[in-house]
Amino acid sequence: MNTQPRLTQNRRAVIETLQNAEKPLAAAEIVSQVNGIMDQATVYRSLQFLEDGNLIESFLFECKIEG
């Protein structure tokens, strides 16, 4: 039996969006680019799944204006 989590169509769409980006994207930017394909919650769940599986890496930028 295959116990590996599935790389669903939505997860692939998130990966493709990140791969095609010219710069790092915020989650909100991904949501706007996949608008109509999936909702915001699905994007966030997909990002968490991909990060947990070491397929993507997230990081925080420091904002000097807002902290």
ChimeraX attribute file (.defattr): number of C-alpha atoms within 10 A of each C-alpha:
attribute: neighborCount
match mode: 1-to-1
recipient: residues
	/A:1	3
	/A:2	5
	/A:3	5
	/A:4	6
	/A:5	8
	/A:6	9
	/A:7	13
	/A:8	10
	/A:9	10
	/A:10	17
	/A:11	18
	/A:12	13
	/A:13	19
	/A:14	24
	/A:15	19
	/A:16	11
	/A:17	17
	/A:18	16
	/A:19	11
	/A:20	9
	/A:21	11
	/A:22	8
	/A:23	8
	/A:24	11
	/A:25	13
	/A:26	12
	/A:27	15
	/A:28	11
	/A:29	12
	/A:30	20
	/A:31	21
	/A:32	12
	/A:33	14
	/A:34	16
	/A:35	12
	/A:36	8
	/A:37	12
	/A:38	15
	/A:39	13
	/A:40	15
	/A:41	10
	/A:42	15
	/A:43	22
	/A:44	16
	/A:45	13
	/A:46	20
	/A:47	21
	/A:48	15
	/A:49	17
	/A:50	19
	/A:51	13
	/A:52	11
	/A:53	11
	/A:54	10
	/A:55	10
	/A:56	13
	/A:57	11
	/A:58	13
	/A:59	7
	/A:60	6
	/A:61	6
	/A:62	8
	/A:63	7
	/A:64	6
	/A:65	5
	/A:66	5
	/A:67	6
